[in-house]
Amino acid sequence: MTRGPTIVRVAPSGGGGKGIKCCCCRCCECFNLGYLTSHHGLIKLAEAMLGGLCQSLLVKYGMSEASSMGSAFHSFLTTASACLLTTALLITCYVLSSNTQQLIRQSIFECMFNAVACFLYLSASSYMGVAVNFYLYQRYLSISMYAAYPAMTAVYYIGIVVGILHGVDGYLAYKYYKGYR
């Protein structure tokens, strides 16, 4: 028995959050700015902001200590960069098109990306925590005003939070994928 093509229908959104309200009318209705205030949008924005914070702390305070932390630094920086880029692209696509938001959200991509990002952030954070406490703590005790230890400690704590956020987002994406809205 042959099966015909699968048809995916996208329900039109209410349009309540589309565009920018100017005086008595709405401008730029092609943008889905209501996404940024939705539950899913706020989670994505938090992932992007915290990931960007991790990346900027790594670049500002960790580059000078990268050789002493070894591959822990590089693995965390790679994780933060890759996940931040993908999250920023998803946010951009979702803001530019509500149809894209519906189609990507109901695909397996959201589930897989968030599951992988959760694993990468949690594993890179634990690896970074070991490296920071093993290599940088002694320098922190002996050198006055040593900023790398507190900054890198903040990085792996924030990384745990971002990993948990990606896990929650992955779970919500899986529920959406399976139709349990």
Number of C-alpha atoms within 10 A of each C-alpha: 3 4 5 6 6 6 6 8 9 13 9 9 12 7 12 9 18 21 18 16 12 9 7 6 8 12 13 12 14 13 19 24 22 17 21 17 12 12 9 14 17 13 18 20 16 15 24 21 16 19 28 18 17 25 21 15 18 25 14 11 17 23 15 12 17 15 12 16 21 13 15 22 25 18 18 26 20 15 22 26 16 14 23 21 15 14 21 18 12 18 18 14 17 24 22 17 16 22 18 15 19 17 13 17 20 20 15 14 15 21 23 14 19 25 20 17 25 25 17 20 27 23 20 26 27 18 18 26 18 15 19 24 15 12 15 20 16 12 12 16 11 9 9 8 9 15 12 22 22 14 18 24 18 17 25 25 18 18 30 19 20 26 26 19 20 27 22 16 22 22 16 19 27 23 14 18 18 12 9 9 9
